[in-house]
Amino acid sequence: MYRGVNVVRAGKMYKTIESIQGPLLFVKRTHDIAFGEYVRIVAPDGSERRGQVLEVAQNYALIQVFEGTEGLNAADTKVIFTGETLEVPVSTDLLGRILDGSGHPIDGLPDPIPEDFRDVNGAPINPYCREYPREPIQTGISAIDGMNTLVRGQKLPLFSGFGLPHNLIAAQILRQATVPGKPEAFVIVFAAMGITSDEARFFIEDLRKSGAIERTVCVLNLADDPAIERLLTPRVALTIAEHLAFDHDFHVMVLLTDMTNYAEALRQISAAREEVPGRRGYPGYMYSDLASIYERAGRIRGRKGTITQMPILTMPHDDITHPIPDLTGYITEGQIIIDRELHKRGIYPPINVLPSLSRLMKEGIGKGLTREDHRGVSDQLYYAYAEGRSLRELVAIVGEEALSPRDRRYLEFADRFEKEFVSQDFYENRTFEETLDIGWDLLAMLPEEELKRIPSDIIKKWHPKYRGSKVGSSS
């Protein structure tokens, strides 16, 4: 029988609930209870709910109830401590399936047969056994592939805001992501936390249209599902991803959306526990809690499979200093910034390459990986675009007439960079070569002596002037 996150065993039963606060139960006169222990809660009507021990002391235990505490009372509710941790059944049969936030199938299909049961919290990876991520992932999106290259085994979040098209960008990455020269397609684990039914339907339909649904596991906790279940959802998804990657040698792309909803659920639990709040009311341990999720990405020496992680965060008020993106930035290896101003100007994908960063990019590009000119082209495009953006601000003050011919060239470069390099169609899938060629076409607008960030031998080999291409043409 497929049990989801549910361990049915005999255990110690208590009817000593002292109080119920939000999604929490306080049980007194307990003994030999372990932190993180799986708990079965029998409601007064005989139905069962699931829970986990959050805190233990000498004579009481604090339990979080995943389905909420509505309908429970202290007198008639039974609590059964199983003596086991939360486990999730894992199997390759989960590919193509849709599960709820705690791992139960909700697609109406027969229950899959589990190959094993794994602790939902995973097992720490020995740092000595971690292998440095080096193979580039071609997403087909120039703003990422050319300027902030994603590497297999990396954790690279999308920092966005409410109303921005981060879901479109994520869906395009899931549909298009490949490793150049490798025949294996990515297996996808999609974990939703507190998103709307429409958003979930969009992802699933897009995966179905592309045929990727057959290699996808969907774990859904929607906006009207219990908030407490959101703390479990990413862990269920990553436990399944670890099984697929490290037991079956799949290359797994994990999409976690929305981590802001996850952090809000964490703050809700912290408030119910009456903990001393940290920044903006979030618990002081939010850093270590987020790290326990993000650090489950990577590569293991001697294993073929990998886990690449792309969390999505909708930053409250577009504030990158908010605790959720701030702490995420410390843990992950960079960030892709979705820009509201570019979105207002009709540019898709509205990725601002200047504050975006992929810390592992330098190890994943170059000869034998992408192309030998990649690093130089990326650095020169970054400089030229930054120069053009700064001149836009100057023009707003002094007017374009006050600019020198050189400044006007850079101003034009910034406009064309956004329209030709950053902007592309939702279904346009560019190779690394096509992205770099577009970059060269734009750089050909500038005098050759301005290309100081590209070695001269690379210029002689790849510049359109020396390759016989049309210099400075518009796309």
N, C-alpha and C positions, 0 to 999 in steps of 0.2 A: 504493500500500500504506500502511495506517495503521501508524505506527511507535511511537506513544506517545512518551515521552521517550527518543529513540533516534536518533542521527544516524549513518547507515552510510556512512562515507567511508574512503577509504584514508588512512593516516597513518603516523606514526613508530612502529615496533614495537620494544619493549625486552624483553629477558629478563634484566634486571639487578635483580630484586627482592632487596633486602637483608634485609628482615624483614617479617613479617605480625603485626600486633597488633590483636586484635579485628576491627573492620570496616575497618581501615586497611592499606594497602600502602605500604612505603617503597621507592621505586625510585631507584637511584643511577646516576651517570654520564649524566644527562639534560641536554639543552640546548634552548633556544628553546621552553620549556614555559610556558604562560600560566596564571595563577590562574583557577580556575573552568572550565578546559577540560574538555570531555567526553571520557571515556576508555572504551574497550572492553577488557574483560578476558577472555582466552581461557583457560578452565580446562584442566587436564591431560586431561580427558575430551572436549575439543572444544567444550563448551558455552560460551556467551557470557554475561557479566554486564556490568553498567553501573557506571560510576563517575565521579567528578568530582575534579579537582585542588583540594585544600584549601590547599596551601602549596607554594611553590617556593623553592629556594635555588640556589646556583651549580652544584651538582653532584647535586642530588637533588630528587625530587618526592614529595609526600605525597598519597595518593589514598584517598578514601572509596568503599567498594564498597556499592552499594545493596542487593544481594541477600545480603550477608554474605560472609565469606571461608572458610566451611566447605568442605573439599575442595580448597582451593588449596594449593600449595606453592611455595617460592621457586625451585626448580630448573626446573619444567616449566610454569609459568604465564607467558603472554605478555601484555604490556600495550601497547595501541595508542592513542597520543595522536592524536586526530582533527583538532586545530587549530580546533575549533568549540566554542561554548558549548552547554549543554543547551537543547534546544528542545522545545516541546510543540506538536503539531498542534491547530489550533483551527478550529471550524466550528459553525454553528447546528445541524448534524446531531447534535451532542452532547447536545442537549436530550432528556430522557427516557432517557438512557443511564447505565450504571453502570460506572465505571472503577476500576482498582486505584490504589494510591497514587502510581504513576509515570505514570499516564495511559493504560494499556492497557485496552481493553474487557474486562469479565469477565461480561457479561450473556448471552453466547451468541448475540448478534445479529451481523449482518454488520458489518464494520468501516466506520465512517463515512468519508466522503470529506473530507479536510482542505481548508480554504480557504487556510490559510497556516500557517507555522511561526513560533512566537514564542519569544524567549528566556524561559526559565522564571523568571528573576529580574525580568522586567518592565523598564520604562524609567522613570526618575524623572520625576515630573510637575513642570513648571516652576511654582514657587509663584505667579508672576504670573498664570498661567493657571487657577489653582484658583478655583472659585466658592464663596462661603460657603453652607453648607447652610441652607436656610430652610423648606422644605416639610415639614409634620408627617406622620408615618406613624401611621396608626391601627392599633394592634395588636389592639384589642378587649379589652385587659386594663387595667382601671381604674387599678391601681397604677402602671402605666407611663404610660398616656395622660394621666391626670389629674395625676400628681405628678412624673413623670420622662419627659417626652415625647421620643420618638425622632424624629429629623429625617433626611430622605433625604440620603444622603451621609455620615452620621455613622458613627463606630466606637464602639459601646457594648457592653462586655462584660457577661456574666453571671458574677458571683462566687458560687460555690456550694461545696458540700462533698460528700464521699462519702456516698451514700445519699439525697441530697436530689433533688427532682423537677425538676432543671434541664432534663432532656431533654423532659419534658412541656411545660414552659413554652416552650422553644425550638420544639417542634413546633407548639404553638398559635400562636406568632407567625408561623411560616412559613406556616401554613394561612390565617391571618386578615389578614395585613398588607396594607393598602391605603393609598393617598393620597386623602383625601376630595376628591370632585369630579373625580378623574382616572379615565378608563376603563381605563388600562393595569394589568394584574396584574404583580406582581413575578416576574421570573425568579429561580430559586433555584439557588445553587451550594452544595452540602452537602459539606464536607470533614471526614472522620473520621480521627483520629489515635490509634491504640492503643485504640479502644473495643472492646467485646465484640461478637460476632456478634448477640447478642440486642438490644443497643442499636441497631446498624445496621439490623436487621430492623424494629424498632419505627418508626424514622424513615421507612424506605422504605414500610412498610405504611400508615402514617398519611398519607403523601403520595399514595399510590395511592387510599386511601379518599376523599380530598378532591378527587381529580382533578389535583392539583398536580404529580404525577410527570411529566406531559408537558412541563412547563416547568421541569424540574429536572435538573441535572447532579450526579451523586453520585460523589465521589472518595473511595475507602475504603482506609484502611490500618488493618487490624484488629489486635487484641492479639497474634495469632499470626503476623502478618506481620513482615518485618524491621524492627527498630527504626530503623535508619539511614534507611529509606525515609520515615519520619515527617518528616524535615527537608525532603523534597521535596514531600510531599503538599499543604501549604497553598499552596506556590508554583505548583504545577500548577493548583490550583483557582482561584487569583487570576488567573493568566494567561488561563484560559478566561473568567473573569468580565470581565476588561478587554476582551477581544475582543467579548463580547456587549454590553457597555455602550457602549464608545466607537467600535466599528465598526458595530454594528447598532442602537444607540439603545435598548437595553433598560434597564429599571430593575432592578438586580440586588441581591438580598439574599444575602450570603455568611455561612454559619454555619460556624464553625471549632470543632470539639470533638474532643479535649480538649487545650487549649493546655498543660496541665500535662504531659501525655504527650510533647508536642513538646519542652518544656524539659528533660525527663528524658533524651530522646534526645540533645539538645545537650550535656548534662552528660556523658553516656556517651562521646561523641566527644572532648570536651575532656580527659577522664581518659585515654583511649587515646593522645592526643597528648602526655600528660604536661605539660599546661599548668599554670601556677600557678593554683590555684582562687581564686574570689572568694567572695562570701557563700554559705554553706552548700554549698560545693563546686561551685556553678554558675560558668561561665566569666565573666570580667570583661566580655566583649563581648556578654553576653546582652541588654543594653538595646538596642544597635544592631541586633542580630539580630531581636529582636521588632519593633523599629520598621520594619525592612525589610518586614515582613508587614503590620502594622497601617496603615502610611501608604499602602498601596495602595487604601484606600477614599477616596471623595470624588466631587467634581463638577469638570468641566473647562468653562471658559467656551466657549460656542459649540457644545458637545456636549449633546445631549438626554439621553443615558444617564447613569446614576449607579451607584455601588457603595456600598451600605450594609453595614457589617460588624458581626456579632455573635459575637465569640469567647466560648467557654465555658471557664472555669477552675474546676477542683475544687481548692480551697485545702487543702493538707495541714494536718490538725488544725484546720480552720476558721480558720487564722491569716491575717488580712488583711495582716499585716506580712511575710509570707513573700516572698522575692524575686520570685516569678512574678507574684502580684497587685500587689505594690508597684510593680514596674517597669511593668506593664501600665497601672496607674492614671496614671502620668506621661505615657504616650504617647497613650492613648485619651481620649475626651471624656466621661468619667464612668464609672459602673458601676451595675449593678442587683444588689443584695445579696439572695441567697436565704438566709432565716433558719431555723436549725434549731429554735428555740423555737416559732416560728409553725407549723412543720411538725408538731411533736409535738402541738400543740393542734388538729390537723386542719384548718388553714386552707390552702386552695389558691387561687391560687398564694401560697406563703409568702414574699412579697416584703416586706422591711422598708424602708419608704419613707424612714425617717429618715436612715440612712447612705447610701442610694442617691442618685445624682446624674446628671442629664443636663446637661452644661455648655452645650449648644446649645438647651436648651428655650426660653429667653426669646426667641430669634429665630424660633421655630417655632410660637408660640401667639399668640392674640389675635384681634382683629377681622380678618375676611377670611382667617384661617388655621384657627382652631378656633372660638373664641367670645370675645367681648369680656370676659367675666367670668372667663376661665380663670386668668389670673395671680393675681387676688385670691382666688379660691376655693382655688387650690392653696396659696398662702401661708397662708391662714387654717386650712385643714385641717392643714397641717404643724404650725402652732403649737398648735392644739387637741389634736392627737394626741400631740405631744411633752409637753404639759402633763399629759395623762392618763397617759402612760407613767411619768412621774416620780412621779405620785401613787400609782401601783401600788407602787412601791418604798417609798414612805412608809407605805402601808397595811400592808405586811409587817412594819413596825416598831411602829407605834402603833395599828393597827387602824382600820377604816373609821369607827367611832363618833367618832373624833377629828377627822374632816374637816368642813369647813364645807359648807353647801348648794352653794356654787359649786364646791368641789372635787369633791363627789359627782357633780355634773353633768358635769364634765370626765372623771371616772373612767368614767362610763357612756358618754360620747362615745367614749373609746378602745376600749371593748368593741364598741360598735356599728360603729365605723369598720372594725375588723378583720373583723367578721362580714358587713357589708353592702357596704362599699366595696372592701376588699382581696379578700375571698373571693368567688369565682365559679366556675361550673362549667367543666370542661375544654373544653366545646363552646359556652360562652356567649360571644358576640361583641358587645360593647357599643360603641356609637358614642361619639364625643366628647360629644355632647349628653346621652346617657343617663348617662355617667360624671359629668358636671358636675351634672346634675339630682340624682343620688344624693348628691353632695357638698353641694348646697344643702339637701336634706332633712335631712342630718345636722347642718349648721350651724344649722338652724332650732331645734335643741334648746337653743341658747345664747341668752342675752339679746342683743338687737340691739346694745347698747352694747359687747358683747364683740367684735364683728366689726370690729376696728380696722384690719385689714389689707385691707379691701375698701372702695373709694371709696363714698361715700354714694349717688351716682347709680346705681351698679351694684347696690347693695342694693335701692334703690327699684324697679329694673327686674326683678331676677331672684330676689329673696327669695320663698319660697313664700307668705309672708303677703300680699305685694302682688300675687302672681300668682293668688291665689284657690285655691292648693293646700292640701292638708292639712298642717299644720305638725307637724314632729317625728314623723311616722308611721314605723312599723317596716316594713321590706321583708318 
